Amino acid sequence: MIVPVKEKIILGIDPGTTIMGYGVLRVEGTRPEMVAMGIIDLRKQGDHYLKLKYIHQRVLSLIESYLPDEMAIEAPFYGKNVQSMLKLGRAQGVAMAVALSRDIPITEYAPLKIKMAITGNGQASKEQVADMLQRMLRFDKDSMPTFMDATDGLAAAYCHYLQMGRPTMEKAYHGWKDFIHKNPDKVRG
């Protein structure tokens, strides 16, 4: 069950050192709506440190433009190349630091969890995730970006939206006896 909210803006980030994807989701009541999605293109920034500076500037610009209440970010997954992993972690850290400097809470999601939340399949392709988002959020195929990193950023935001309404452990039931004990008014004698 999704808990209704008055309005919440979620910024989703798919960190990258070449292309960084982002998506912005507005939730009103229980209805999510895509506000924006796009990429931060880092290919022209030759030096890794200049890329980090550019990530800082662009994420700050996104925050100032959309005023998100929360940020959802994809966690880097371990690859074989340690240097690539280190650079990706730095890029993610810069994006997180910008959000934290504006007191925006951050939730990190594993790629598998995001894919599972969107498609029901943790091994789904980027195209399958993008197609499912397009259907669920009902945006035109014309709005589909060239780079799937943008839909990956939107997927992080949508995954966070789905997690917002998860029942707390206090409402979890451990069998029928527990349900009856916690809901005596719903059970006939």
Backbone as JSON, one array per atom type, in Angstrom:
{
  "sequence": "MIVPVKEKIILGIDPGTTIMGYGVLRVEGTRPEMVAMGIIDLRKQGDHYLKLKYIHQRVLSLIESYLPDEMAIEAPFYGKNVQSMLKLGRAQGVAMAVALSRDIPITEYAPLKIKMAITGNGQASKEQVADMLQRMLRFDKDSMPTFMDATDGLAAAYCHYLQMGRPTMEKAYHGWKDFIHKNPDKVRG",
  "N": [[0.84, -1.17, 0.0], [0.62, 2.16, -0.91], [1.44, 5.07, 0.79], [-0.45, 8.0, 0.94], [0.79, 11.24, 0.0], [1.06, 14.77, 0.44], [2.57, 16.47, -1.39], [5.51, 15.5, -2.99], [8.79, 15.75, -4.13], [11.04, 13.82, -5.89], [14.37, 13.27, -6.6], [16.1, 11.32, -8.77], [19.15, 9.62, -9.27], [21.47, 8.25, -11.5], [24.54, 7.34, -11.14], [27.54, 8.17, -12.93], [30.63, 8.27, -14.8], [31.01, 9.05, -17.3], [28.51, 9.4, -18.55], [25.94, 10.67, -16.66], [22.89, 9.87, -15.35], [19.64, 11.32, -14.72], [16.47, 11.68, -13.07], [13.35, 13.19, -12.4], [10.71, 13.02, -10.19], [7.39, 13.73, -9.39], [5.25, 13.35, -6.7], [1.95, 13.29, -5.97], [-0.53, 12.93, -3.65], [-1.2, 9.68, -4.14], [-0.21, 9.44, -6.59], [2.28, 9.18, -8.95], [4.29, 11.27, -11.07], [6.19, 11.94, -13.94], [8.48, 14.52, -14.02], [10.84, 15.45, -15.15], [13.61, 14.19, -17.06], [16.94, 13.31, -17.83], [20.36, 13.7, -18.92], [23.66, 14.16, -17.59], [26.23, 15.09, -19.34], [29.41, 14.02, -19.46], [31.46, 13.61, -21.15], [33.01, 15.51, -22.52], [34.55, 16.61, -20.62], [37.72, 16.38, -19.9], [39.64, 15.75, -17.79], [39.5, 13.83, -14.8], [39.03, 15.11, -12.36], [37.94, 17.52, -13.15], [35.57, 16.56, -14.14], [34.32, 15.8, -11.77], [33.94, 18.31, -10.6], [32.17, 19.4, -12.46], [30.01, 17.64, -12.19], [29.24, 18.36, -9.61], [28.41, 21.04, -10.05], [26.27, 20.69, -11.89], [24.46, 18.91, -10.56], [23.84, 20.5, -8.38], [22.55, 22.55, -9.75], [20.31, 21.13, -10.72], [19.05, 20.56, -8.28], [18.48, 23.15, -7.39], [16.71, 23.9, -9.39], [14.54, 22.04, -9.32], [13.94, 21.59, -6.66], [14.04, 19.19, -4.89], [12.62, 16.96, -2.43], [13.71, 14.64, -1.56], [16.43, 12.4, -2.34], [17.13, 9.72, -4.5], [19.51, 7.32, -5.17], [21.43, 5.31, -7.35], [23.33, 2.6, -6.25], [26.79, 1.98, -6.72], [27.91, -0.91, -8.46], [30.07, -3.68, -7.9], [32.73, -4.02, -10.05], [35.12, -5.53, -12.3], [37.24, -3.83, -12.73], [39.05, -1.99, -10.66], [39.91, 0.7, -10.6], [37.97, 1.99, -12.2], [35.74, 1.56, -10.6], [36.45, 3.03, -8.34], [36.49, 5.65, -9.41], [33.79, 5.88, -10.14], [32.58, 5.7, -7.64], [33.52, 8.08, -6.54], [32.19, 9.95, -8.17], [29.54, 9.39, -7.49], [29.69, 10.05, -4.79], [30.16, 12.84, -4.88], [27.72, 13.77, -5.97], [26.04, 12.98, -3.89], [27.07, 14.5, -1.78], [26.41, 17.09, -2.58], [23.6, 17.0, -2.37], [23.37, 16.48, 0.39], [24.46, 18.84, 1.38], [22.4, 20.53, 1.03], [20.58, 19.63, 2.79], [19.04, 17.42, 1.95], [17.57, 14.36, 2.22], [19.02, 11.15, 1.5], [18.62, 8.11, -0.23], [19.98, 5.02, -0.98], [20.0, 2.65, -3.57], [20.44, -0.68, -4.65], [21.35, -1.75, -7.96], [20.04, -4.14, -8.75], [17.82, -4.18, -7.05], [16.42, -1.92, -7.9], [15.78, -2.62, -10.57], [14.23, -4.87, -10.05], [12.09, -3.72, -8.62], [10.9, -2.16, -10.6], [10.46, -3.81, -12.89], [10.05, -6.38, -11.95], [11.97, -8.19, -12.38], [15.18, -8.79, -11.59], [17.25, -9.01, -13.36], [16.66, -7.54, -15.57], [16.92, -5.74, -18.69], [18.27, -2.47, -19.6], [16.6, -1.37, -21.5], [14.19, -2.74, -21.06], [13.53, -1.8, -18.52], [13.22, 0.95, -19.1], [11.04, 0.82, -20.91], [9.01, -0.19, -19.25], [8.82, 1.86, -17.34], [7.91, 3.91, -19.01], [5.36, 2.99, -19.62], [4.17, 2.82, -17.02], [4.35, 5.43, -16.01], [3.19, 6.78, -18.0], [4.23, 8.43, -20.16], [4.96, 9.99, -23.31], [6.27, 8.09, -26.06], [7.94, 9.61, -27.55], [9.23, 11.12, -25.67], [11.13, 9.48, -24.73], [14.45, 9.05, -23.85], [17.64, 9.31, -25.59], [19.86, 8.24, -24.34], [19.94, 5.62, -22.09], [20.67, 6.02, -19.52], [19.33, 8.15, -18.46], [16.7, 7.17, -18.07], [17.41, 5.28, -16.22], [18.08, 6.88, -14.03], [15.55, 7.97, -13.53], [14.29, 5.6, -12.88], [15.48, 4.99, -10.41], [14.32, 7.0, -8.84], [11.62, 6.26, -9.07], [11.63, 3.72, -7.92], [12.2, 4.49, -5.32], [9.87, 5.89, -4.74], [8.05, 3.73, -4.73], [8.99, 2.4, -2.48], [8.35, 4.14, -0.47], [5.8, 3.72, 0.59], [5.86, 1.32, 1.95], [4.75, -0.91, 4.43], [5.4, -0.44, 7.91], [7.41, -2.33, 10.24], [5.84, -2.7, 12.49], [3.3, -3.1, 11.52], [3.42, -5.46, 10.27], [2.47, -8.87, 9.88], [2.66, -12.01, 11.46], [1.57, -14.59, 10.63], [-1.79, -16.04, 11.02], [-2.71, -16.02, 13.7], [-1.33, -13.89, 14.82], [-2.37, -11.8, 13.27], [-5.08, -11.85, 14.1], [-4.75, -11.27, 16.79], [-3.77, -8.61, 16.63], [-5.89, -7.36, 15.39], [-8.56, -7.44, 16.7], [-11.12, -6.39, 16.34], [-11.83, -6.98, 13.75], [-12.48, -9.6, 13.59], [-14.85, -12.12, 13.86], [-16.48, -13.55, 16.71]],
  "CA": [[0.0, 0.0, 0.0], [1.36, 3.41, -0.99], [0.9, 6.07, 1.7], [-0.62, 9.27, 0.22], [1.54, 12.4, 0.46], [0.55, 16.0, -0.15], [3.4, 16.56, -2.59], [6.91, 15.2, -2.74], [9.63, 15.71, -5.33], [12.15, 12.88, -5.72], [15.41, 13.33, -7.62], [16.8, 10.04, -8.92], [20.45, 9.76, -9.93], [22.23, 7.07, -11.92], [25.89, 7.91, -11.23], [28.41, 7.74, -14.0], [31.78, 9.15, -15.01], [30.92, 9.47, -18.7], [27.13, 9.9, -18.63], [25.22, 10.53, -15.4], [21.47, 10.04, -15.63], [18.79, 11.81, -13.63], [15.04, 11.73, -13.3], [12.64, 13.9, -11.34], [9.37, 12.49, -10.05], [6.51, 14.44, -8.45], [4.21, 12.48, -6.15], [0.83, 14.0, -5.33], [-1.41, 11.88, -3.16], [-0.52, 8.41, -4.41], [0.03, 9.44, -8.03], [3.58, 9.7, -9.38], [4.32, 11.88, -12.4], [7.52, 12.32, -14.35], [8.65, 15.95, -14.25], [11.96, 15.62, -16.07], [14.69, 13.22, -17.04], [17.99, 13.71, -18.75], [21.71, 13.25, -18.6], [24.77, 15.09, -17.41], [27.21, 14.55, -20.28], [30.75, 14.3, -18.94], [32.45, 13.15, -22.13], [33.9, 16.59, -22.96], [35.39, 16.97, -19.47], [38.84, 15.45, -20.03], [40.24, 15.39, -16.52], [38.54, 13.26, -13.85], [38.69, 16.1, -11.32], [37.02, 18.48, -13.77], [34.28, 15.87, -14.2], [33.72, 15.9, -10.44], [33.5, 19.69, -10.45], [31.0, 19.57, -13.33], [28.91, 16.92, -11.52], [28.8, 19.22, -8.5], [27.67, 22.19, -10.6], [25.02, 20.26, -12.54], [23.53, 18.38, -9.55], [23.37, 21.68, -7.64], [21.59, 23.2, -10.64], [19.08, 20.32, -10.69], [18.43, 20.75, -6.97], [17.92, 24.5, -7.36], [15.61, 23.98, -10.35], [13.38, 21.19, -9.01], [13.73, 21.6, -5.21], [13.6, 17.87, -4.43], [12.51, 16.67, -0.99], [14.55, 13.47, -1.29], [17.21, 11.9, -3.47], [17.36, 8.28, -4.6], [20.69, 7.16, -6.01], [21.83, 3.92, -7.58], [24.62, 2.23, -5.66], [27.69, 1.37, -7.69], [28.1, -2.34, -8.28], [31.48, -4.02, -8.02], [33.17, -4.54, -11.34], [36.47, -6.1, -12.28], [38.22, -2.76, -12.8], [39.04, -1.26, -9.39], [40.03, 2.14, -10.89], [36.65, 2.45, -12.65], [34.88, 1.54, -9.42], [36.86, 4.16, -7.51], [36.0, 6.87, -10.07], [32.33, 5.89, -10.05], [32.28, 6.03, -6.24], [33.76, 9.52, -6.35], [31.1, 10.66, -8.84], [28.37, 9.22, -6.64], [29.93, 10.82, -3.56], [29.97, 14.28, -5.15], [26.27, 13.99, -6.08], [25.48, 12.85, -2.54], [27.52, 15.64, -0.97], [25.61, 18.26, -2.97], [22.27, 16.84, -1.75], [23.52, 16.63, 1.83], [24.73, 20.26, 1.69], [21.09, 21.19, 0.99], [19.74, 18.89, 3.75], [18.14, 16.52, 1.25], [17.87, 12.97, 2.59], [19.43, 10.29, 0.39], [18.47, 6.67, -0.09], [20.77, 4.34, -1.99], [19.4, 1.39, -3.98], [21.24, -1.54, -5.51], [20.77, -1.87, -9.29], [19.13, -5.27, -8.78], [16.58, -3.79, -6.35], [15.7, -0.99, -8.77], [15.22, -3.39, -11.69], [13.19, -5.73, -9.48], [10.94, -2.88, -8.29], [10.27, -1.63, -11.82], [10.05, -4.85, -13.85], [9.83, -7.68, -11.33], [13.09, -9.03, -12.78], [16.44, -8.15, -11.23], [18.19, -9.1, -14.48], [16.07, -6.82, -16.71], [17.81, -4.85, -19.46], [17.96, -1.05, -19.52], [15.46, -1.13, -22.4], [12.99, -3.24, -20.39], [13.24, -0.84, -17.44], [12.72, 2.16, -19.75], [9.72, 0.54, -21.45], [8.07, -0.32, -18.13], [8.61, 3.21, -16.8], [7.1, 4.65, -19.98], [3.98, 2.53, -19.44], [3.65, 3.13, -15.68], [4.26, 6.88, -15.83], [2.39, 7.25, -19.13], [4.78, 9.52, -20.96], [5.04, 9.67, -24.73], [7.48, 7.42, -26.57], [8.81, 10.69, -28.03], [9.99, 11.61, -24.52], [12.15, 8.48, -24.38], [15.76, 9.63, -24.13], [18.6, 8.55, -26.38], [20.7, 7.52, -23.38], [19.14, 4.92, -21.08], [21.1, 6.49, -18.19], [18.26, 9.04, -17.99], [15.62, 6.34, -17.52], [17.95, 4.65, -15.0], [17.9, 7.88, -12.97], [14.11, 8.0, -13.24], [13.98, 4.32, -12.23], [15.87, 5.12, -8.99], [13.29, 7.82, -8.2], [10.38, 5.49, -9.02], [11.87, 2.69, -6.92], [12.06, 5.15, -4.02], [8.43, 6.13, -4.58], [7.43, 2.46, -4.36], [9.43, 2.05, -1.13], [7.78, 5.1, 0.49], [4.58, 3.23, 1.21], [5.98, 0.0, 2.55], [4.31, -0.9, 5.83], [6.47, -0.57, 8.9], [7.45, -3.65, 10.87], [4.76, -2.78, 13.46], [2.09, -3.54, 10.85], [3.65, -6.78, 9.66], [1.82, -9.96, 10.59], [3.42, -13.27, 11.44], [0.57, -15.66, 10.66], [-3.17, -15.68, 11.34], [-2.87, -15.72, 15.13], [-0.83, -12.53, 15.02], [-3.35, -10.9, 12.65], [-6.26, -11.82, 14.98], [-4.34, -10.57, 18.02], [-3.62, -7.19, 16.34], [-7.12, -6.83, 14.79], [-9.71, -8.15, 17.28], [-12.38, -5.81, 15.84], [-12.1, -7.48, 12.4], [-12.7, -11.03, 13.68], [-16.09, -12.5, 14.56], [-16.32, -14.51, 17.78]],
  "C": [[0.89, 1.24, 0.0], [0.67, 4.42, -0.07], [0.77, 7.39, 0.95], [0.23, 10.38, 0.85], [0.96, 13.63, -0.23], [1.26, 16.27, -1.47], [4.84, 16.29, -2.17], [7.61, 15.15, -4.08], [10.82, 14.8, -5.02], [13.1, 13.04, -6.9], [16.11, 11.98, -7.62], [18.07, 10.25, -9.71], [21.01, 8.38, -10.26], [23.66, 7.56, -12.13], [26.69, 7.34, -12.38], [29.57, 8.7, -14.12], [31.87, 9.6, -16.46], [29.57, 10.11, -18.94], [26.49, 9.64, -17.27], [23.75, 10.8, -15.71], [20.73, 10.6, -14.43], [17.33, 11.77, -14.07], [14.4, 12.42, -12.12], [11.19, 13.43, -11.36], [8.61, 13.35, -9.04], [5.45, 13.45, -8.01], [3.18, 13.38, -5.47], [-0.19, 12.97, -4.94], [-0.68, 10.55, -3.29], [-0.13, 8.32, -5.88], [1.4, 10.02, -8.37], [3.49, 10.25, -10.81], [5.75, 12.27, -12.72], [7.53, 13.82, -14.62], [9.74, 16.17, -15.29], [12.86, 14.4, -15.99], [15.7, 13.66, -18.08], [19.33, 13.16, -18.31], [22.62, 14.45, -18.31], [25.89, 14.46, -18.23], [28.62, 14.99, -19.85], [31.84, 13.98, -19.95], [33.42, 14.25, -22.56], [34.82, 17.08, -21.83], [36.55, 15.98, -19.43], [39.36, 14.91, -18.72], [39.18, 14.88, -15.55], [38.11, 14.28, -12.8], [37.76, 17.17, -11.87], [35.63, 17.86, -13.92], [33.57, 15.98, -12.86], [33.19, 17.31, -10.18], [32.21, 19.93, -11.26], [29.79, 18.83, -12.75], [28.35, 17.77, -10.39], [27.93, 20.36, -9.02], [26.31, 21.77, -11.13], [24.01, 19.7, -11.53], [22.99, 19.53, -8.71], [22.32, 22.43, -8.47], [20.26, 22.45, -10.67], [18.32, 20.54, -9.38], [17.79, 22.13, -6.89], [16.72, 24.64, -8.3], [14.36, 23.24, -9.88], [13.04, 21.1, -7.52], [13.25, 20.25, -4.67], [13.56, 17.78, -2.91], [13.44, 15.54, -0.6], [15.32, 13.11, -2.55], [17.33, 10.38, -3.35], [18.53, 8.1, -5.57], [21.03, 5.68, -6.14], [23.21, 3.69, -6.99], [25.51, 1.65, -6.74], [27.81, -0.13, -7.41], [29.57, -2.66, -8.55], [31.77, -4.61, -9.39], [34.58, -5.1, -11.21], [37.54, -5.02, -12.23], [38.1, -1.88, -11.54], [39.11, 0.25, -9.63], [38.68, 2.72, -11.35], [35.69, 2.54, -11.48], [35.18, 2.73, -8.51], [36.34, 5.47, -8.1], [34.49, 6.98, -9.98], [31.89, 6.25, -8.63], [32.49, 7.5, -5.94], [32.62, 10.33, -6.97], [29.82, 10.57, -8.0], [28.5, 10.06, -5.37], [29.73, 12.31, -3.74], [28.48, 14.6, -5.24], [25.61, 13.93, -4.71], [25.84, 14.05, -1.67], [26.72, 16.9, -1.3], [24.24, 18.18, -2.31], [22.36, 17.07, -0.24], [23.76, 18.09, 2.23], [23.43, 21.07, 1.67], [20.08, 20.48, 1.88], [18.7, 18.01, 3.09], [18.51, 15.09, 1.64], [18.13, 12.11, 1.36], [19.15, 8.84, 0.74], [19.18, 6.03, -1.27], [20.12, 2.99, -2.28], [20.35, 0.62, -4.88], [20.57, -1.64, -6.88], [19.75, -3.01, -9.39], [17.78, -4.92, -8.15], [15.75, -2.85, -7.22], [15.03, -1.74, -9.91], [14.07, -4.26, -11.22], [11.93, -4.92, -9.18], [10.18, -2.44, -9.53], [9.69, -2.75, -12.68], [9.67, -6.18, -13.21], [10.94, -8.66, -11.66], [14.39, -8.29, -12.51], [17.49, -8.19, -12.33], [17.68, -8.37, -15.71], [17.1, -5.92, -17.39], [17.38, -3.39, -19.23], [16.72, -0.72, -20.35], [14.15, -1.61, -21.76], [12.57, -2.31, -19.26], [12.62, 0.42, -18.04], [11.3, 1.96, -20.27], [8.66, 0.45, -20.35], [7.79, 1.04, -17.5], [7.69, 4.03, -17.71], [5.63, 4.26, -19.83], [3.4, 2.97, -18.1], [3.44, 4.62, -15.49], [3.54, 7.56, -16.99], [2.96, 8.49, -19.81], [4.96, 9.05, -22.38], [6.34, 8.96, -25.08], [8.47, 8.46, -27.08], [9.68, 11.25, -26.91], [11.1, 10.65, -24.12], [13.52, 9.01, -24.79], [16.64, 8.71, -24.98], [19.45, 7.67, -25.46], [19.82, 6.92, -22.29], [19.57, 5.3, -19.65], [20.02, 7.4, -17.59], [17.12, 8.23, -17.39], [16.11, 5.58, -16.29], [17.84, 5.6, -13.81], [16.45, 7.97, -12.54], [13.69, 6.73, -12.51], [14.36, 4.36, -10.74], [14.82, 5.92, -8.23], [12.0, 7.02, -8.04], [10.48, 4.35, -8.0], [11.68, 3.29, -5.52], [10.59, 5.45, -3.73], [7.73, 4.85, -4.11], [7.78, 2.06, -2.93], [8.8, 2.95, -0.07], [6.6, 4.52, 1.25], [4.67, 1.87, 1.84], [5.53, 0.05, 4.0], [5.51, -1.04, 6.76], [6.39, -1.95, 9.53], [6.32, -3.81, 11.89], [3.48, -3.32, 12.82], [2.25, -4.9, 10.19], [2.99, -7.84, 10.53], [2.63, -11.23, 10.41], [2.43, -14.42, 11.6], [-0.79, -15.15, 11.11], [-3.36, -15.32, 12.8], [-2.43, -14.29, 15.43], [-1.81, -11.51, 14.44], [-4.56, -10.74, 13.59], [-5.94, -11.04, 16.25], [-4.28, -9.05, 17.79], [-4.89, -6.54, 15.78], [-8.36, -7.5, 15.37], [-11.06, -7.64, 16.76], [-12.76, -6.35, 14.46], [-12.44, -8.97, 12.4], [-14.0, -11.28, 14.45], [-15.81, -13.62, 15.54], [-16.62, -15.88, 17.41]]
}
